[in-house]
Amino acid sequence: MGLDQNRNSGSAWLDCQAIEAWIDGHRVVKDLSLRLLKGESTAVLGPNGAGKTTLVKLISRTLYPVVKPGSYWRLFGSETVNLWALRQRLGVVSTELEQRIPASLTGRELLLAAFFGAIRLGRDRTPSEQQRSRSEDVLRSMDLDGLADEKYGQLSEGQRRRLLIARALVHAPEVLVLDEPTNALDLRARHTLLRTLRNLCQQGTTLVLVTHQVDVIIPEIKRVVGLQNCLISLDGSAESTLTGPKLSELFDTPLTVVQSGGFRQVLPG
């Protein structure tokens, strides 16, 4: 499935056409075209190995597409991206980032280091009073101020995930991309995180939820993009895509969808 021509209007924060990308001599993206709009929170859905994390790497600029005729990759309207300027507009929370956080790092330092595009503070990284104030404000708004002096390695999975989201929010980004944010969370931690995501959407943040779990797609997400082999096989409203037949095709197994309170649960078909 190519670029959705019905989405040519509106302000796109991501706009790509016929993208190709390689990792260690293997082509991981062959012909991806996608347009994501500011103000339109979206779920990127697909089975394991569908290319979801590869898409996140392209967005975060840890993976670059091949330059070729007829192909382009634009973030916030530009094909030339200044990484520092990008951090002011785009927050990305990935499993790759989570694995890089030292266990001894405190919650407060985790947030303050984000102002320098770093994992931790150093001698040449002294936060200003304004940056310290902003960090404290974000911690309070996420109900995490009690964890500011706790070590990252001593926190639960849910607390770590919320701290990483808080770190991404210190710049007040227009768009927040989350890669499998509910993985390994128990029910209480998952529901707490989903409430946080709903609040962010309601406050105006454009959320991109990258997941293989249908039941974590919050009601505020209005568009669903389905990936298979890093190609778009499904694209439309949540109502039209999150159905038994469409999901059965996407995940290649018979599925039934049950809906309640704006959430959907998938059962064997």
N, C-alpha and C positions, 0 to 999 in steps of 0.2 A: 504494500500500500504506500503510495507516494504522499507528497505534501497535500494536506487538506486545503483545497482552494477556497473553501468557505471561510477560512480564517485569514484571508489576505488583508482584511480590514482590522483596525485596532493596533495597539502598541505592543510589539513583540519584544520580550526580553531575550528570547532565544529564537533564532531563525537559521535553519541550516538546510542545505540542499545537496543531495547525492554525496553524502559524506563517506569517506573511506579511511580506516585507521588500522594500524598494525601494532602488535606487541610481540617482541622477541621473534620476529620473522614470521609470525602468524597473523593473517588478516582477521581482525575481530569485528570490524564493521565494513560492510561492502557497499551499501547504497541507502543510507539513512537520510530521510528528509522529515523535518519536524519544525513546527512553529508553536511556541508557547507564549501566551499573552500575559501581560501584567494585569493583575486584578482577577485572574481566572485560576483559582487553585485547582491543581491537577494531580491525579494519581497516575503513576507509571507502574503498570501491573504486568506481571508475567512469572512464569515458573523459574526455578533456579537454572542458571545458564542461558537465560533469554537475552542477556546483554544489558541488564539494568545498571549494574555497577560500572560497566564500561561507559555507559551514558553519563553517569555521575563523574567519572574521571575526565571525560571530555568537557563537561561543564566546569569542573574545578581547575582545568588546565594542567592536570597531571598527565594527560594524554592529549596529543595534538593530531588533528586529521591531516591526511595527505593533501597537498595542494595540487589541484588538477583542474582542467577546463570544465566549466559548467558546475563546479562545486564551490560552496561557500559555507562558512561558519561565522555567524554574527551573534555577539552578546550585547544587548542594549543598543543595537543598531550599528555596531562597529565590528569590522573584521580584524582590527588591530586593537588588542586589549592590553591596557596597563593593569598589571595584577594588583597594585596597590589601590588604584581607583576602583577596580572590580570588587575588592573586599568591602568597600563602602556601600555597595549596592546589592551584593549577593552573599548570602551565608550558606555554607555547605557543611553538613555534619555526616561523616562517613565512618564506616568501620575501620578504614585505613587510618583516619585521624585518631580514633579511639585507641588503637593499638600503639600509637606513638606517645601517649601521655605517660610520664613517669609516675610510679605509684606514690612517690614522696611529695608530689606537687599538691599544694593546697588549692581549694576551690577559688579563692581570691586571686592567686597568682595565675591560675588557668585563664581567668577572664582578662586580667591586666595584660598578659602576654599577647593577647589577640590584637591589641592596639599596635603591636610591632610586627605582626604577621609571624609570630614565633610561638613555640611551645611553652617556653619559660622565660623569665626575666634574666637579664645579665647585667654586667657593669655598665654597658652602653645603652641599657634600656630602663630608664627611670620614668615611671608614669607621672603625668602631670596631675595636679589636684582635680582638674576637670575630668580626666580619665578615671581617677579613683572614685570620684563622685558618680560617674556614669556606671561604673562596675557595681557599686553598692546599690544603685537604683535598680539595675537589672536583676541582681540577686534578690532584692526585696520583692520585685514584681513577679518573680518566678517562685516565691516562697522558699528561697534557698539561702537566705542570709544566715541561717543557723549552721550551714555547711561551709561557710567561707574559710574557716581555719582548719577544716578537716582534711586529712590526706586523701587523695584520689583513690589510692589502693585500698582504703578502708571503707569505701562507700559501696552501697548496693548498686546493682546494674541500673535500676531505675533512676537513682540519684545521679549516677555518672552521666546517663543519657540526658537528663534535664540540665545538668551543668554544661554539657557540650552545646546544647541548644542555647543556653544563656550566653555562652562564649560567642556564639554566632550572632547574637542579637546586640552585642555591645555597639556595633556600628549602625544599629537600626536599619538593617538592609530592607530593600524593597521586596526581595525574593529570598525565601528560605527553602533549601533543598535538603531533604532528610533521606538517607539511604538505610532502609530496613530499621527504623528507629525502635520498633517494639520487639525485636529479636531478643530472646532470652529473658524477657520480663515476665514476672508472675502477674496474676490478674489485677491485683491492687496497683502495682506499678504501671501496668499497661493503661488502666483506666485513668490514673492520675496524669499520665503523659497525654492521653487523648484529650482530656479536659484542657490541658495546656495548649495543645494544637488548635482546638476549637476557639479558645480565647484569642490566640494570635490571628487566626483568620478573621474573626469578628472585629478585631482592632485594625485590620487593613493590610496585614502581611500576606503576600501571595505565597502560598505553600505548594511545594512539589513533594509529594509523598511517594517515594520509590519503594515498592513492596511486592511480596508474593502473597500477602494476607488480605483477603477481601474484607474481613471483619474489622480491620483497623481503618478503613476508608471512612472518614468522618462526614457527616451530612453537609458540611460547608464545602466539600470538594464536589464540584459540578461537572468536571470533565475527567474522563478516564482514557489513557493511552495504553494499549496492550502491546507488549513486545514478544516476538518470537525470533530467535536467531538475529537479534539486534535490528530487526525490521518491524515496522508498525503493521500489525495485523488487525488492530481494533482501535477506533478513535471516535469518541462521541460523548454524549451526556452520560452521567452516572445511571440515569433511568434506562437509557437505551442499551447500555453495554453490560451492566451488572445483572445479567439474566442467566438463567440456567443454560440455554442453548449457546449463548455467546461465550460464557466462561468454560463450558464443556469443550468448546473448540479451542480456546486459548490454552487450556491446561491439558488438553488431549485426554480427558477422562470424564465420564458422565457425572454431572453435578446438578444439584437443585439449590435454589436460592430462597431463603426465608428472610423477610424484612420486618424490622420493628424499630420504631423511634428514629428513623433515618439511617440506621445501621443495617448491614446485611450479613447473614451467616450462611456459609456454604456447607451443604450436606451432600453425601454421596447420592448420585442420581439413581 
